Structures are given as C-alpha cells and as structure tokens.
Amino acid sequence: MMTFLSHYGYVSLFLLSFLASTIVPIGSEWLLVTMVIKGFDPIFSIASATTGNTLGACTTYGIGIYGSEWVSRKLLRFDELSRTRAEMFYAKFGVWSLLFSWLPIVGDPLCLAGGLLRIHFGVFLLLVFVGKLIRYGLLAVLVM
C-alpha cells in the first residue's frame, strides 16, 4: 500500500474526496488519516482532500441548476427525506448552512439545494470550501 500511496497518494485522495461529495456513497476521511499517519505532508493532504471534495460539491450544485428532477431522484438518490432535511437546514440557517455541506446525510442535498435555489456561485464556493477545509484541517490536526 505504501508504494501505491507514494506514487498516487495525493491524486487518489483528490479523486476519492471528489467522488465522496457526488453520487458515490463513500468517505474520504480514512485516506486522509492514513496519509497523515504515514508521514505525507499534511498541508498537501488537506489541500488535495479539500479541493476534490469542493469540486465534487460544485458538480452537485451544477446538477441542482441544470439537472432534472429525474437526475436528482434516480441518479443521485436524493429522496424526499433528504430534500426535506436540506430545506429545513436552509430555512434555519439560510445560505450559511452551506458551511455544513461536509455533514453526512444532509451535506450533498445542501449542495444540490444550493443549485436549485440558484445561490450565487461565488458565495456557494466560498462557504463550501471553508466548511470542508475546516473539517479536513481539524481531522489532520487531531491525527497528528
């Protein structure tokens, strides 16, 4: 595994983080933890994970803007409960709820709702990026 990580570690973390915030129900935290424990640069690790996860969230945002109801329900499997939870978060916290886009269960629907509600992309990007950076940063610091 170390040989694989030494060659493809940051790229793998980026791709896994990207997929984790789109349609694939996987987590990326385990790879970040593994890489920090194995001595990879924590700054590059955090940057790879944050960038991948943020771009995945932007993909979900784009689906919210341009995708159909079929894409949301069938392909992304956002059921009515997920959508209701995301709407409740938005109702309670407004656009600031995007800081919580890293949360399981509600995070991806929040990004989709950001697109559906046509939240300004710059605001979306900033809030999602900051939330994900804080999450990965705290995780890496806790491991060190």
N, CA, C and O of each residue as an XYZ file, in Angstrom:
576
protein
N       0.824     -1.190      0.000
C       0.000      0.000      0.000
C       0.868      1.253      0.000
O       0.514      2.251     -0.628
N       1.988      1.211      0.692
C       2.854      2.390      0.745
C       3.383      2.740     -0.641
O       3.510      3.919     -0.971
N       3.692      1.733     -1.458
C       4.179      2.018     -2.806
C       3.098      2.731     -3.609
O       3.366      3.708     -4.309
N       1.880      2.227     -3.496
C       0.770      2.859     -4.199
C       0.582      4.292     -3.709
O       0.439      5.213     -4.514
N       0.583      4.481     -2.389
C       0.399      5.818     -1.834
C       1.526      6.758     -2.230
O       1.286      7.931     -2.514
N       2.749      6.252     -2.250
C       3.866      7.134     -2.595
C       3.775      7.619     -4.036
O       4.257      8.707     -4.351
N       3.167      6.832     -4.912
C       3.031      7.228     -6.308
C       1.738      7.995     -6.581
O       1.727      8.945     -7.364
N       0.660      7.583     -5.939
C      -0.657      8.120     -6.285
C      -1.426      8.679     -5.094
O      -2.631      8.909     -5.199
N      -0.767      8.900     -3.978
C      -1.445      9.296     -2.753
C      -2.307     10.539     -2.872
O      -3.504     10.499     -2.585
N      -1.707     11.642     -3.292
C      -2.451     12.899     -3.352
C      -3.540     12.863     -4.429
O      -4.638     13.386     -4.237
N      -3.219     12.240     -5.555
C      -4.207     12.115     -6.636
C      -5.358     11.216     -6.183
O      -6.523     11.519     -6.440
N      -5.031     10.120     -5.515
C      -6.073      9.217     -5.010
C      -6.955      9.918     -3.992
O      -8.175      9.754     -4.001
N      -6.341     10.694     -3.119
C      -7.108     11.430     -2.112
C      -8.017     12.458     -2.777
O      -9.169     12.626     -2.377
N      -7.499     13.140     -3.788
C      -8.309     14.103     -4.537
C      -9.514     13.410     -5.176
O     -10.646     13.867     -5.023
N      -9.274     12.317     -5.884
C     -10.359     11.609     -6.579
C     -11.378     11.019     -5.610
O     -12.584     11.114     -5.835
N     -10.893     10.415     -4.540
C     -11.799      9.838     -3.549
C     -12.637     10.933     -2.890
O     -13.832     10.747     -2.662
N     -12.025     12.055     -2.590
C     -12.744     13.180     -1.987
C     -13.773     13.754     -2.952
O     -14.875     14.127     -2.549
N     -13.407     13.821     -4.224
C     -14.345     14.291     -5.239
C     -15.565     13.373     -5.291
O     -16.704     13.835     -5.218
N     -15.317     12.083     -5.418
C     -16.418     11.117     -5.512
C     -17.272     11.096     -4.251
O     -18.485     10.897     -4.317
N     -16.634     11.301     -3.103
C     -17.366     11.263     -1.833
C     -18.401     12.376     -1.729
O     -19.365     12.253     -0.974
N     -18.214     13.452     -2.470
C     -19.186     14.545     -2.391
C     -20.085     14.611     -3.620
O     -20.740     15.624     -3.869
N     -20.109     13.529     -4.382
C     -21.031     13.459     -5.514
C     -21.966     12.273     -5.307
O     -22.621     12.176     -4.269
N     -22.034     11.384     -6.270
C     -23.037     10.321     -6.215
C     -22.561      9.036     -5.551
O     -23.364      8.127     -5.338
N     -21.293      8.938     -5.223
C     -20.760      7.700     -4.661
C     -20.793      7.775     -3.135
O     -20.186      8.670     -2.548
N     -21.491      6.851     -2.495
C     -21.606      6.911     -1.031
C     -20.380      6.336     -0.315
O     -20.445      5.263      0.286
N     -19.278      7.058     -0.390
C     -18.044      6.632      0.270
C     -17.497      7.798      1.075
O     -17.921      8.942      0.909
N     -16.555      7.491      1.943
C     -15.902      8.523      2.729
C     -14.459      8.682      2.296
O     -13.850      7.738      1.792
N     -13.914      9.855      2.486
C     -12.525     10.115      2.118
C     -11.649     10.343      3.339
O     -10.425     10.405      3.232
N     -12.277     10.466      4.490
C     -11.524     10.784      5.707
C     -10.480      9.720      6.040
O      -9.387     10.044      6.505
N     -10.815      8.464      5.805
C      -9.896      7.382      6.154
C      -8.579      7.504      5.392
O      -7.517      7.226      5.950
N      -8.635      7.916      4.123
C      -7.405      8.040      3.348
C      -6.589      9.244      3.818
O      -5.360      9.177      3.869
N      -7.255     10.331      4.158
C      -6.541     11.482      4.710
C      -5.826     11.087      6.001
O      -4.651     11.407      6.179
N      -6.513     10.407      6.885
C      -5.919      9.961      8.155
C      -4.734      9.042      7.884
O      -3.677      9.195      8.496
N      -4.902      8.096      6.977
C      -3.827      7.162      6.648
C      -2.607      7.897      6.124
O      -1.479      7.606      6.523
N      -2.830      8.843      5.238
C      -1.700      9.566      4.655
C      -0.982     10.425      5.683
O       0.246     10.506      5.667
N      -1.718     11.061      6.567
C      -1.066     11.880      7.607
C      -0.277     10.983      8.555
O       0.844     11.316      8.938
N      -0.856      9.853      8.932
C      -0.157      8.915      9.813
C       1.112      8.380      9.158
O       2.130      8.195      9.825
N       1.049      8.130      7.841
C       2.201      7.583      7.111
C       3.260      8.642      6.786
O       4.280      8.327      6.173
N       3.026      9.892      7.194
C       4.050     10.909      7.037
C       3.936     11.783      5.801
O       4.858     12.539      5.495
N       2.832     11.696      5.090
C       2.632     12.593      3.957
C       2.466     14.019      4.473
O       2.037     14.233      5.607
N       2.801     14.969      3.648
C       2.692     16.369      4.030
C       1.231     16.681      4.364
O       0.363     16.552      3.500
N       0.949     17.090      5.605
C      -0.442     17.348      5.985
C      -1.077     18.503      5.200
O      -2.278     18.481      4.929
N      -0.283     19.502      4.839
C      -0.824     20.637      4.080
C      -1.281     20.180      2.696
O      -2.380     20.520      2.259
N      -0.431     19.404      2.002
C      -0.807     18.898      0.678
C      -1.970     17.912      0.781
O      -2.836     17.874     -0.093
N      -1.988     17.124      1.840
C      -3.084     16.177      2.039
C      -4.408     16.910      2.244
O      -5.422     16.565      1.636
N      -4.386     17.914      3.099
C      -5.594     18.712      3.351
C      -6.025     19.420      2.066
O      -7.212     19.471      1.743
N      -5.052     19.963      1.341
C      -5.368     20.668      0.093
C      -5.980     19.729     -0.943
O      -6.938     20.099     -1.622
N      -5.439     18.525     -1.070
C      -5.980     17.557     -2.032
C      -7.402     17.168     -1.683
O      -8.285     17.155     -2.541
N      -7.615     16.848     -0.410
C      -8.945     16.423      0.027
C      -9.955     17.558     -0.088
O     -11.071     17.353     -0.565
N      -9.569     18.750      0.346
C     -10.484     19.892      0.309
C     -10.838     20.271     -1.123
O     -12.002     20.531     -1.428
N      -9.845     20.304     -1.995
C     -10.094     20.670     -3.389
C     -10.996     19.648     -4.069
O     -11.961     20.019     -4.737
N     -10.688     18.377     -3.905
C     -11.515     17.330     -4.515
C     -12.941     17.360     -4.005
O     -13.885     17.276     -4.791
N     -13.110     17.480     -2.690
C     -14.436     17.484     -2.090
C     -15.219     18.724     -2.498
O     -16.426     18.647     -2.722
N     -14.548     19.858     -2.595
C     -15.217     21.097     -3.013
C     -15.654     21.011     -4.473
O     -16.767     21.417     -4.809
N     -14.803     20.493     -5.333
C     -15.178     20.364     -6.747
C     -16.315     19.358     -6.928
O     -17.169     19.535     -7.797
N     -16.327     18.313     -6.116
C     -17.456     17.374     -6.152
C     -18.748     18.055     -5.747
O     -19.799     17.816     -6.341
N     -18.668     18.914     -4.722
C     -19.844     19.670     -4.291
C     -20.299     20.621     -5.388
O     -21.498     20.833     -5.570
N     -19.343     21.198     -6.122
C     -19.699     22.085     -7.241
C     -20.419     21.304     -8.345
O     -21.311     21.835     -9.007
N     -20.030     20.059     -8.537
C     -20.721     19.203     -9.503
C     -22.168     18.998     -9.083
O     -23.080     19.087     -9.905
N     -22.375     18.723     -7.798
C     -23.732     18.548     -7.284
C     -24.521     19.846     -7.401
O     -25.706     19.822     -7.734
N     -23.885     20.961     -7.135
C     -24.502     22.286     -7.308
C     -24.945     22.462     -8.769
O     -26.061     22.907     -9.039
N     -24.068     22.111     -9.691
C     -24.392     22.213    -11.113
C     -25.571     21.345    -11.500
O     -26.397     21.738    -12.323
N     -25.649     20.172    -10.910
C     -26.794     19.299    -11.167
C     -28.064     19.948    -10.638
O     -29.130     19.823    -11.240
N     -27.948     20.641     -9.510
C     -29.102     21.366     -8.973
C     -29.588     22.450     -9.916
O     -30.791     22.684    -10.029
N     -28.666     23.107    -10.588
C     -29.043     24.166    -11.519
C     -29.539     23.589    -12.848
O     -30.593     23.985    -13.346
N     -28.782     22.664    -13.413
C     -29.044     22.211    -14.780
C     -29.686     20.834    -14.879
O     -30.223     20.476    -15.927
N     -29.636     20.062    -13.804
C     -30.170     18.704    -13.847
C     -31.680     18.670    -13.715
O     -32.314     19.646    -13.314
N     -32.217     17.561    -14.050
C     -33.669     17.392    -13.955
C     -34.039     16.748    -12.631
O     -33.172     16.299    -11.880
N     -35.303     16.707    -12.360
C     -35.803     16.016    -11.167
C     -35.414     14.539    -11.222
O     -35.117     13.934    -10.192
N     -35.417     13.962    -12.420
C     -35.044     12.556    -12.586
C     -33.594     12.330    -12.153
O     -33.288     11.347    -11.477
N     -32.716     13.236    -12.543
C     -31.298     13.115    -12.164
C     -31.169     13.166    -10.644
O     -30.439     12.371    -10.052
N     -31.869     14.090    -10.021
C     -31.786     14.234     -8.568
C     -32.306     13.001     -7.846
O     -31.677     12.512     -6.907
N     -33.440     12.507     -8.279
C     -34.070     11.387     -7.575
C     -33.481     10.035     -7.929
O     -33.192      9.234     -7.040
N     -33.300      9.767     -9.211
C     -32.879      8.433     -9.654
C     -31.362      8.246     -9.628
O     -30.857      7.262     -9.088
N     -30.654      9.185    -10.209
C     -29.210      9.032    -10.305
C     -28.521      9.341     -8.983
O     -27.679      8.567     -8.526
N     -28.873     10.471     -8.365
C     -28.225     10.868     -7.115
C     -28.891     10.260     -5.891
O     -28.336     10.297     -4.793
N     -30.069      9.706     -6.078
C     -30.822      9.058     -4.996
C     -31.151     10.012     -3.846
O     -31.140      9.623     -2.678
N     -31.443     11.264     -4.197
C     -31.899     12.218     -3.197
C     -33.392     12.040     -3.045
O     -34.172     12.504     -3.877
N     -33.781     11.374     -1.995
C     -35.201     11.124     -1.775
C     -35.862     12.333     -1.121
O     -35.207     13.339     -0.847
N     -37.139     12.225     -0.881
C     -37.901     13.336     -0.317
C     -37.405     13.693      1.088
O     -37.397     14.867      1.460
N     -36.991     12.687      1.872
C     -36.490     12.947      3.219
C     -35.205     13.776      3.176
O     -35.054     14.729      3.940
N     -34.279     13.412      2.281
C     -33.033     14.176      2.137
C     -33.320     15.609      1.719
O     -32.723     16.555      2.234
N     -34.222     15.749      0.798
C     -34.566     17.085      0.319
C     -35.218     17.915      1.428
O     -34.925     19.102      1.574
N     -36.097     17.291      2.204
C     -36.759     17.983      3.308
C     -35.746     18.417      4.353
O     -35.826     19.535      4.861
N     -34.795     17.553      4.682
C     -33.751     17.908      5.654
C     -32.927     19.093      5.170
O     -32.637     20.016      5.931
N     -32.557     19.054      3.901
C     -31.774     20.161      3.340
C     -32.579     21.460      3.379
O     -32.049     22.517      3.723
N     -33.854     21.375      3.028
C     -34.698     22.573      3.059
C     -34.850     23.109      4.481
O     -34.902     24.323      4.678
N     -34.921     22.219      5.477
C     -35.015     22.651      6.871
C     -33.730     23.358      7.298
O     -33.783     24.374      7.992
N     -32.574     22.826      6.887
C     -31.298     23.480      7.169
C     -31.278     24.871      6.565
O     -30.891     25.837      7.222
N     -31.703     24.973      5.292
C     -31.742     26.275      4.628
C     -32.688     27.227      5.328
O     -32.385     28.408      5.502
N     -33.840     26.706      5.730
C     -34.818     27.564      6.403
C     -34.262     28.083      7.722
O     -34.528     29.223      8.105
N     -33.494     27.252      8.415
C     -32.971     27.627      9.728
C     -31.732     28.522      9.646
O     -31.625     29.512     10.370
N     -30.808     28.168      8.767
C     -29.515     28.856      8.727
C     -29.285     29.691      7.467
O     -28.289     30.409      7.381
N     -30.183     29.610      6.500
C     -30.002     30.347      5.258
C     -28.789     29.846      4.492
O     -28.433     28.670      4.566
N     -28.165     30.745      3.763
C     -27.029     30.379      2.933
C     -25.855     29.871      3.783
O     -25.009     29.125      3.290
N     -25.807     30.275      5.053
C     -24.733     29.830      5.954
C     -24.763     28.321      6.177
O     -23.769     27.741      6.614
N     -25.877     27.691      5.884
C     -25.965     26.235      6.037
C     -24.955     25.526      5.143
O     -24.597     24.378      5.408
N     -24.493     26.189      4.093
C     -23.507     25.574      3.205
C     -22.180     25.312      3.910
O     -21.381     24.506      3.433
N     -21.934     25.975      5.030
C     -20.740     25.662      5.822
C     -20.795     24.227      6.338
O     -19.767     23.647      6.687
N     -22.000     23.659      6.385
C     -22.192     22.295      6.880
C     -22.333     21.282      5.748
O     -22.851     20.185      5.957
N     -21.880     21.639      4.565
C     -22.004     20.729      3.420
C     -21.156     19.474      3.580
O     -21.296     18.534      2.797
N     -20.298     19.442      4.558
C     -19.457     18.266      4.805
C     -20.176     17.213      5.645
O     -19.703     16.082      5.758
N     -21.310     17.574      6.232
C     -22.021     16.640      7.094
C     -22.573     15.454      6.309
O     -23.027     15.613      5.175
N     -22.534     14.267      6.911
C     -23.183     13.129      6.257
C     -24.698     13.346      6.203
O     -25.251     14.088      7.014
N     -25.332     12.728      5.293
C     -26.778     12.719      5.084
C     -27.299     14.037      4.520
O     -28.002     14.015      3.510
N     -26.988     15.179      5.122
C     -27.545     16.452      4.637
C     -26.585     17.234      3.743
O     -27.021     18.139      3.032
N     -25.300     16.912      3.759
C     -24.318     17.708      3.034
C     -24.534     17.752      1.532
O     -24.588     18.834      0.946
N     -24.657     16.604      0.908
C     -24.871     16.576     -0.540
C     -26.205     17.201     -0.931
O     -26.255     17.970     -1.891
N     -27.292     16.896     -0.215
C     -28.544     17.585     -0.543
C     -28.461     19.107     -0.353
O     -29.134     19.850     -1.068
N     -27.651     19.575      0.593
C     -27.471     21.022      0.749
C     -26.841     21.626     -0.503
O     -27.236     22.704     -0.948
N     -25.865     20.929     -1.064
C     -25.213     21.421     -2.284
C     -26.187     21.400     -3.452
O     -26.215     22.328     -4.260
N     -26.980     20.351     -3.541
C     -27.998     20.276     -4.586
C     -29.014     21.401     -4.411
O     -29.402     22.052     -5.381
N     -29.438     21.624     -3.178
C     -30.392     22.698     -2.902
C     -29.788     24.060     -3.224
O     -30.497     24.960     -3.675
N     -28.480     24.222     -2.997
C     -27.818     25.466     -3.365
C     -27.969     25.754     -4.850
O     -28.181     26.897     -5.255
N     -27.859     24.712     -5.650
C     -28.067     24.876     -7.087
C     -29.516     25.116     -7.433
O     -29.830     25.987     -8.244
N     -30.406     24.348     -6.821
C     -31.840     24.510     -7.084
C     -32.315     25.912     -6.717
O     -33.165     26.487     -7.397
N     -31.760     26.453     -5.638
C     -32.160     27.785     -5.178
C     -31.370     28.901     -5.852
O     -31.567     30.080     -5.557
N     -30.474     28.520     -6.759
C     -29.682     29.483     -7.511
C     -28.871     30.418     -6.614
O     -28.798     31.624     -6.849
N     -28.262     29.828     -5.575
C     -27.368     30.601     -4.722
C     -26.207     31.083     -5.595
O     -25.699     30.326     -6.421
N     -25.792     32.323     -5.419
C     -24.677     32.868     -6.199
C     -23.479     31.918     -6.070
O     -23.107     31.520     -4.966
N     -22.880     31.560     -7.219
C     -21.826     30.554     -7.209
C     -20.625     30.961     -6.353
O     -20.047     30.114     -5.672
N     -20.249     32.215     -6.374
C     -19.113     32.670     -5.564
C     -19.361     32.469     -4.082
O     -18.469     32.032     -3.356
N     -20.559     32.784     -3.628
C     -20.933     32.584     -2.228
C     -20.940     31.096     -1.909
O     -20.409     30.665     -0.886
N     -21.550     30.316     -2.804
C     -21.584     28.856     -2.635
C     -20.171     28.298     -2.491
O     -19.868     27.576     -1.541
N     -19.321     28.640     -3.439
C     -17.952     28.123     -3.455
C     -17.195     28.490     -2.189
O     -16.529     27.638     -1.601
N     -17.284     29.726     -1.767
C     -16.573     30.171     -0.574
C     -17.042     29.420      0.673
O     -16.219     28.919      1.439
N     -18.342     29.342      0.878
C     -18.859     28.694      2.086
C     -18.577     27.195      2.104
O     -18.205     26.641      3.138
N     -18.751     26.552      0.974
C     -18.485     25.111      0.900
C     -16.999     24.843      1.115
O     -16.635     23.939      1.868
N     -16.145     25.617      0.465
C     -14.700     25.453      0.606
C     -14.266     25.625      2.061
O     -13.507     24.808      2.583
N     -14.736     26.670      2.708
C     -14.349     26.939      4.097
C     -14.809     25.802      5.011
O     -14.043     25.341      5.857
N     -16.034     25.356      4.850
C     -16.540     24.258      5.683
C     -15.724     22.988      5.515
O     -15.387     22.328      6.498
N     -15.409     22.648      4.285
C     -14.655     21.423      4.019
C     -13.196     21.558      4.467
O     -12.604     20.598      4.960
N     -12.621     22.748      4.295
C     -11.247     22.993      4.756
C     -11.149     22.843      6.268
O     -10.211     22.226      6.773
N     -12.097     23.395      6.982
C     -12.094     23.271      8.443
C     -12.206     21.810      8.853
O     -11.488     21.355      9.743
N     -13.104     21.075      8.207
C     -13.265     19.658      8.546
C     -11.981     18.877      8.328
O     -11.508     18.200      9.241
N     -11.403     18.960      7.124
C     -10.190     18.198      6.842
C      -9.022     18.699      7.682
O      -8.194     17.903      8.125
N      -8.945     19.992      7.901
C      -7.868     20.537      8.714
C      -7.923     20.041     10.147
O      -6.909     19.627     10.708
N      -9.117     20.084     10.741
C      -9.259     19.578     12.119
C      -8.952     18.087     12.200
O      -8.318     17.626     13.149
N      -9.397     17.354     11.220
C      -9.137     15.910     11.196
C      -7.633     15.631     11.153
O      -7.137     14.779     11.890
N      -6.913     16.345     10.296
C      -5.463     16.143     10.186
C      -4.756     16.548     11.469
O      -3.827     15.868     11.906
N      -5.187     17.653     12.079
C      -4.557     18.096     13.335
C      -4.815     17.081     14.441
O      -3.916     16.797     15.232
N      -6.009     16.536     14.512
C      -6.313     15.529     15.538
C      -5.470     14.277     15.374
O      -5.105     13.640     16.362
N      -5.159     13.920     14.144
C      -4.360     12.727     13.874
C      -2.888     12.962     14.235
O      -2.198     12.051     14.694
N      -2.418     14.201     14.018
C      -1.013     14.496     14.309
C      -0.874     14.588     15.802
O       0.222     14.830     16.307
